[in-house]
Amino acid sequence: MLPDEIVSEILSPALKVPDELFSDTSGISPFADCTRSAGGNYLLVCKDWLRVATPLLYNVVVLRSKAQAQALEDALEANPEFGRFIKKLRVEGGYGSSMHTILESAPNITDLVLSLAIRPADSTDGLCTGLSLINPRRLILLETSWQPLTNRQERALRNAVILDCIPSWSNLRIVGCPYSSFMLTMNPGWIDRAMNLSRALLKSLVHTTILCGDLDSIPSFVPPLYDIPSLETLQFQPLDVHYDAPLISIINGDKRLKQLAKYTLTDRRNSEVLNEPYITPSQNSHFTPMESASEQTRETVWKRVLFFAMYAEEASFSRRPSQSRPSRLPILSVSKDFHRLALPYLYDSVKLTTRNAQKLSDTLDTHPILGSFIRRIFTVLPWRTAHEPSLNVLRYANRLEVITPAPPSQRMFLTAEAFKLLVKNAGHSLQELRIGLGDMHLSASLFESFSALHTLDIEGTGLRATTLGLPSQALNSLHTLKVWCNPSILPVFEDMSLESLRSFSFVREDPSSFIKIHGPKLLHIEGIRSARDSGVLDLCPNLVDIDISDLDGWNFVDITPNNPHNSLTTIVASVMPGGTCEEEFNQEMFPALREIHITQLGWPTTEQAILESEVVPVAEYFLQRNIKLTSKEGKAWVPRLQSRRK
């Protein structure tokens, strides 16, 4: 058996709450994103782990609801010795009489984070009577970030903390003040509260005052802090050498403030600065790395090294050198071998702009072999008009795999000449194509050349295509098709077999004819805009997920199939469904459904907001049916602990 000390070191990372989270004063609590903790499971492994892990579990306690406070009260009443393990306590509300029992049972609290933002219905009686029973070393106060809350419960707690506890706590050495310049400017009520806190600190024994809010000047509540007899440090939030220069100048210009002030300097303009290790130059100028290895081995190793040194995996990175990504050109000057091996990585991905297109075109005219190295083109060029340097690049890029606008969310409109040139020179190798084609008439036979195309995103307001003589096997490697055209272009794809097609997106058109033909192959579909498209689930029996985020208003009646759909696992929408789920959702028609993702949904973060939310009951309704309702971040709702008391 391992000694308890070693078991404790093993379990600490799993049960520890980082102090930066415990003491966080941001507007939204870092503990608002509730996830089920596996910490309690470690106590169930064996009796030895239970004995060692229990003090670790209770070392830091975070209370965010009345139900949690009641559960902790019950645990401490059943096991009074657990209270002695509590060293850090974070309380984000009033939570009634339970707080008195908790504070009475936890005499060893050294760090207390306490919210003064109390709602009228949130009783602080237990807190007010219990705070005098502890004697913490560090106190950090929390406030709202918009306007002061004023009610009887809030006033009682504020008076208990500021008028009674801070002057009387003999161990108190560190206090965090929550007031920021934004708060003080937005509402004068914060100034009075900040001044009251300053006056209370004058009667305390604190040696460090932390200014937790961001400041752009020295507010009126700060100078009185200079007179605290025991004060040694006035801790500011990190200051930026550029943006906070006026505040730094004020600090340096005040002798007393400069003596007390402590802060770290940051530089947001150069946030990516890396401390590169110093490498001692070789003493042997004729040294050849891996000289004893075979030429093939050396080449394989150096290719892999240069792959990372040339940022080959960062396809769309900015070409402007920086301290984190210095210029890649010096690497080519190391030796002939480095030049030969690194040159393909230099031209692997190119970003075409009006500034560099001519230069790249001239280089390819001189060294045509470089065109075969180009696999990806990212462009911000105005392709709607013929741009000869760019067309010249396409003539040489005969192994091109990807051509896309930068950023990819935009559209790159090609002229008919550019599109035909692309088909001729790179049709056989192109794998991903995101383009727009204007008002033009094209022969659909051009698509036959895209034998390796995996993704096609095509847009055209007046695009017309003829299907005469088009082989059905065209675009047989196509996996993803997104069409932003008028309906006349869809028949082109209807005549193809598209054996590999799995994902289909459409905009501004009725795809019913296309879906009737290719629906059984589809696993993903996007672009539902009206109730007339609701029949897609019956036409696509193998569909795994459906995206109806373009549908402004929807309910389950709109998309419910005529027969049970045994494959659909995910529904993506921008807003919550209308109507009553209990009446309109028929789970028998969606037996495989496991997730409903709402792209504009954000979960409530406070106990009061959870109680008032209309979405939470819906989420819990679906959870009872083993279906997760997820927010815009993709996070599912986690039910909170419910109070069993009436």
Number of C-alpha atoms within 10 A of each C-alpha: 5 8 9 14 9 11 15 18 11 12 17 15 11 15 22 14 17 10 10 9 12 21 23 16 22 15 11 13 17 15 15 13 14 14 13 9 9 10 16 14 9 17 17 12 10 9 10 15 16 16 13 21 25 17 19 20 23 20 20 21 18 17 19 21 20 23 19 18 24 23 16 21 22 15 15 19 15 10 11 14 14 19 25 16 20 24 19 23 25 20 21 23 26 31 25 18 20 23 28 21 21 25 23 16 24 22 17 16 22 18 22 23 22 21 21 22 23 25 17 14 13 15 22 27 18 19 26 24 17 20 20 18 16 19 21 24 17 20 25 22 22 24 22 18 18 13 15 18 17 12 13 15 21 23 15 15 25 22 13 18 23 18 17 15 22 26 18 16 19 14 16 22 19 19 22 20 19 21 24 19 14 14 22 21 12 12 12 12 14 19 17 13 16 20 17 16 19 22 18 19 23 19 15 21 20 25 16 20 25 19 18 22 19 16 19 16 15 13 16 14 17 15 12 13 20 18 13 18 14 15 20 16 20 20 17 17 15 14 20 16 16 13 14 16 13 13 17 20 12 14 19 14 11 10 10 13 19 16 14 16 17 17 13 11 13 15 14 13 11 11 10 12 13 10 8 8 6 6 6 6 7 8 7 7 7 7 9 8 8 11 9 8 10 9 10 8 11 14 15 11 12 14 17 11 12 18 17 12 16 22 16 18 13 10 15 18 14 10 12 8 10 12 13 13 17 13 13 17 13 9 15 17 12 10 10 10 13 16 16 12 19 25 18 19 22 20 19 21 24 21 23 20 14 14 9 13 22 18 12 21 22 14 14 19 15 10 11 16 13 19 24 16 20 24 24 23 23 21 22 16 20 13 19 15 13 14 16 13 18 21 18 19 23 24 19 22 23 22 19 26 21 20 23 21 20 17 11 14 9 13 19 25 22 20 19 18 12 22 18 15 16 21 19 16 18 23 23 19 19 25 22 21 19 20 22 24 25 18 13 13 13 17 14 19 16 16 18 18 18 24 18 17 23 20 21 20 19 20 22 18 14 15 18 21 17 15 17 10 9 17 15 15 14 22 25 19 18 22 18 20 18 19 22 19 22 17 17 13 21 20 15 19 19 17 16 19 16 19 16 15 22 20 21 24 18 20 18 13 16 18 20 15 12 16 19 14 16 20 25 16 18 22 19 21 25 18 22 26 20 15 14 12 15 19 16 21 23 19 18 23 20 19 25 19 21 25 18 23 21 16 15 14 17 20 16 17 16 15 19 21 18 10 12 18 22 16 18 24 18 22 18 18 23 20 18 19 18 12 13 11 14 10 9 15 17 14 14 11 16 19 15 18 21 18 21 23 25 22 17 13 19 15 20 17 16 17 17 14 12 15 11 11 13 10 17 19 13 16 19 17 16 20 18 9 12 13 20 22 27 20 18 14 13 15 17 21 21 17 14 15 11 12 13 8 6 3
